[in-house]
Amino acid sequence: MSENTYNTIIVGGGIAGLTSAAYLSRAGQKVLLIEKNKECGGLVNSFTRDGFHFDAGVRALEDAGIIFPMLKDLNIQLEIVKSKVSLGIENEILHIQNLNSLSEYRELLIKFFPESEGEIDEVLKVIQKIMRHMDVLYGIENPLFKDLMHDRTFVFKKLLPWLPKFIFTIGKINRMNMPVEEYLKRIVKNPSLRDMISQHFFKNTPAFFALSYFSLYLDYFYPKGGVWKLPEALKNKILECGGKIKTETKIIEVVADKCLLKDQNNITYQYANLIWAADLKTLYKTAKTEGLSSKIRSRFESVKTNMLKNRGGDSVFSLFLEVDEPLESFKKIANGHFFYTPSKLGLGETHREELNSLLINFEKVEKEQILTWLEKFTRLNTYEISIPGLKDPELVPPGKTGIIISFLAEYDLFNKIQKAGWLDKFIPELENRVLRVISDSVYPMLKDKIIAHFSFTPLSIENRVGSSEGAITGWSFQKHMPVINKIQKSGRSVLTPVPSIYQAGQWVYSPAGVPMSVLTGKLAADKVLKQVRKFKNR
Ligand SMILES: Cc1cc2nc3c(=O)[nH]c(=O)nc-3n(C[C@H](O)[C@H](O)[C@H](O)COP(=O)(O)OP(=O)(O)OC[C@H]3O[C@@H](n4cnc5c(N)ncnc54)[C@H](O)[C@@H]3O)c2cc1C
């Protein structure tokens, strides 16, 4: 093989691409992983500023029966701690310890909505039911990461008894695919109560996925040293197994019939198999299909049309704070992973109808109207607050605290404001309002103690990882998904119309996140290896 020719090339060094590359290089394949940024990790990444450690993407990780089995299978040791979660509304804060915390959650909601006790009990019944489904779903290590040929004990003692329960549960889950907002409307009349339960989820999140969050809160863990330790460990595994990684290299063209890639410097790379583990709209826009059979081309065009007419899901705005106040002050209030809502009123239509109307009429809308909307949006929103130092005290300078405050944010708003030329004015307006809301409520000590602050918008996410509409977990939820959204069909999610091109990551299955990206990364690697074996046996 010549220097730039590989068995498999993986485009995208996020968690999905790293997983594929680790498995393929372990199997002895000649592998190249291409990543456009200086560091791998994509939306699982961290950075240090002025001695403060911050996680720029996901704040903590969920095992979901996938991450730990993958680490074990690849013989990767990762030092981890539990990432404890707190939930807060106004001045009431609940620290989630175990399954019994669900009854404290009930008390918390009843304190704010005493007239809705019956409805709260109904919702809790559903959450408990879903938690039982989750126990089945994640009840055993994901078989994809087990050696089923040799691990007989796993097959006979765990997998076979689990399968019928799994199939039964899948049926139940599929029946709860409707948007959580719609689902809750059937049970809960008070819109503020509905908001307290669900406004921190992406718009139209499937009810099952959203209401499974109590189980997921208990599942969160944090690698010591920050979330970047996970991609770092995978990167080291790839290099240890002889795989190659090329960073600061952006693929701008895929010539499908010649199995060729072209980067920004016009350097070409030849592959037998390609795994595309980055934004899928980019793949379908950059791939040239001339020379392929008319059947494949027409199938490719139809998938492309479907992809391009859909959009990425919600994005986030993240505010990073360097604070001259010790960790102990924050520890007394909440855990290092904290979902906080400063007002029990809830967003209502603020993030939907009202924002939509501003965006539709953007050209006619005054800046003041947007700022008035922003005032309400920041007062009524739910914030995800992460304090890395509360999970690992090594991550901050002594006596100081680093804080990340984030919330779901609409890409189109930032995009339109940027095009209108006042993004640099809008960002401080937003930052100051968030700071005011948080320091007037849960963390009053922030008032005079901020050493420095800065933020990332949905546009920063789009620029950094090339994610359509700055989306952080792939496609927005809608009736007709452009990708597979049923777990029993997940094996097919990594296939594309072109036999030598596979796909992996958050854009190939919905709903997605870190565990699903890892899973599809492994599925894609398995498909490639199956193909290689088939070819050898010919
Ligand atoms: C704030 C935040 C909170 C989150 N919270 C959670 C959570 O609680 N639970 C959860 O499960 N998930 C969460 N997520 C989502 C999760 O981080 C992502 O879904 C997951 O990391 C996606 O991984 P990926 O490998 O599919 O894609 P990405 O991480 O997007 O990786 C794609 C990679 O491809 C590279 N790339 C793109 N285009 C090219 C090109 N043309 N050439 C070369 N390289 C290219 C990019 O630079 C990037 O490194 C969160 C994300 C964020 C940002």
The ligand as a MOL file (V3000), in Angstrom:
LIG
                    3D

  0  0  0     0  0            999 V3000
M  V30 BEGIN CTAB
M  V30 COUNTS 53 58 0 0 0
M  V30 BEGIN ATOM
M  V30 1 C -23.0240 21.2200 26.1040 0
M  V30 2 C -23.2610 19.8200 25.6680 0
M  V30 3 C -23.9150 18.9530 26.5310 0
M  V30 4 C -24.1510 17.6350 26.1460 0
M  V30 5 N -24.7290 16.7820 27.0410 0
M  V30 6 C -24.8540 15.4780 26.7350 0
M  V30 7 C -25.3200 14.5340 27.7070 0
M  V30 8 O -25.6210 14.8920 28.8450 0
M  V30 9 N -25.4190 13.2360 27.3440 0
M  V30 10 C -25.0550 12.8140 26.0990 0
M  V30 11 O -25.1130 11.6000 25.8220 0
M  V30 12 N -24.6140 13.6700 25.1550 0
M  V30 13 C -24.5030 14.9850 25.4390 0
M  V30 14 N -24.0250 15.8650 24.5070 0
M  V30 15 C -23.8730 15.4040 23.1110 0
M  V30 16 C -22.6090 14.6060 22.8180 0
M  V30 17 O -21.4870 15.3140 23.2870 0
M  V30 18 C -22.5120 14.3900 21.3070 0
M  V30 19 O -23.7240 13.8450 20.8210 0
M  V30 20 C -21.3910 13.4110 20.9220 0
M  V30 21 O -20.1980 13.7870 21.5610 0
M  V30 22 C -21.2280 13.4020 19.4050 0
M  V30 23 O -20.0920 12.6850 19.0240 0
M  V30 24 P -19.7500 12.4280 17.4830 0
M  V30 25 O -18.4350 11.7670 17.4380 0
M  V30 26 O -20.8980 11.7860 16.8140 0
M  V30 27 O -19.6880 13.8860 16.8200 0
M  V30 28 P -18.7270 15.1330 17.0630 0
M  V30 29 O -18.3280 15.2080 18.4730 0
M  V30 30 O -19.4110 16.2930 16.4440 0
M  V30 31 O -17.4300 14.7730 16.2210 0
M  V30 32 C -17.3050 15.0220 14.8500 0
M  V30 33 C -15.8470 15.3560 14.5880 0
M  V30 34 O -15.6580 15.4860 13.1910 0
M  V30 35 C -14.8000 16.5990 12.9340 0
M  V30 36 N -15.0870 17.0320 11.5590 0
M  V30 37 C -16.2290 17.6300 11.1170 0
M  V30 38 N -16.1520 17.8470 9.7870 0
M  V30 39 C -14.9450 17.3840 9.3900 0
M  V30 40 C -14.2830 17.3350 8.1170 0
M  V30 41 N -14.8650 17.8040 7.0020 0
M  V30 42 N -13.0370 16.8120 8.0570 0
M  V30 43 C -12.4350 16.3340 9.1870 0
M  V30 44 N -13.0220 16.3550 10.4160 0
M  V30 45 C -14.2600 16.8650 10.5010 0
M  V30 46 C -15.1910 17.5930 14.0090 0
M  V30 47 O -14.1990 18.5600 14.2220 0
M  V30 48 C -15.4200 16.6840 15.2180 0
M  V30 49 O -14.2470 16.4830 15.9690 0
M  V30 50 C -23.7580 17.1850 24.8570 0
M  V30 51 C -23.0980 18.0710 23.9990 0
M  V30 52 C -22.8390 19.3670 24.3900 0
M  V30 53 C -22.1010 20.2760 23.4480 0
M  V30 END ATOM
M  V30 BEGIN BOND
M  V30 1 1 1 2
M  V30 2 1 2 3
M  V30 3 2 2 52
M  V30 4 2 3 4
M  V30 5 1 4 5
M  V30 6 1 4 50
M  V30 7 2 5 6
M  V30 8 1 6 7
M  V30 9 1 6 13
M  V30 10 2 7 8
M  V30 11 1 7 9
M  V30 12 1 9 10
M  V30 13 2 10 11
M  V30 14 1 10 12
M  V30 15 2 12 13
M  V30 16 1 13 14
M  V30 17 1 14 15
M  V30 18 1 14 50
M  V30 19 1 15 16
M  V30 20 1 16 17
M  V30 21 1 16 18
M  V30 22 1 18 19
M  V30 23 1 18 20
M  V30 24 1 20 21
M  V30 25 1 20 22
M  V30 26 1 22 23
M  V30 27 1 23 24
M  V30 28 2 24 25
M  V30 29 1 24 26
M  V30 30 1 24 27
M  V30 31 1 27 28
M  V30 32 2 28 29
M  V30 33 1 28 30
M  V30 34 1 28 31
M  V30 35 1 31 32
M  V30 36 1 32 33
M  V30 37 1 33 34
M  V30 38 1 33 48
M  V30 39 1 34 35
M  V30 40 1 35 36
M  V30 41 1 35 46
M  V30 42 1 36 37
M  V30 43 1 36 45
M  V30 44 2 37 38
M  V30 45 1 38 39
M  V30 46 1 39 40
M  V30 47 2 39 45
M  V30 48 1 40 41
M  V30 49 2 40 42
M  V30 50 1 42 43
M  V30 51 2 43 44
M  V30 52 1 44 45
M  V30 53 1 46 47
M  V30 54 1 46 48
M  V30 55 1 48 49
M  V30 56 2 50 51
M  V30 57 1 51 52
M  V30 58 1 52 53
M  V30 END BOND
M  V30 END CTAB
M  END
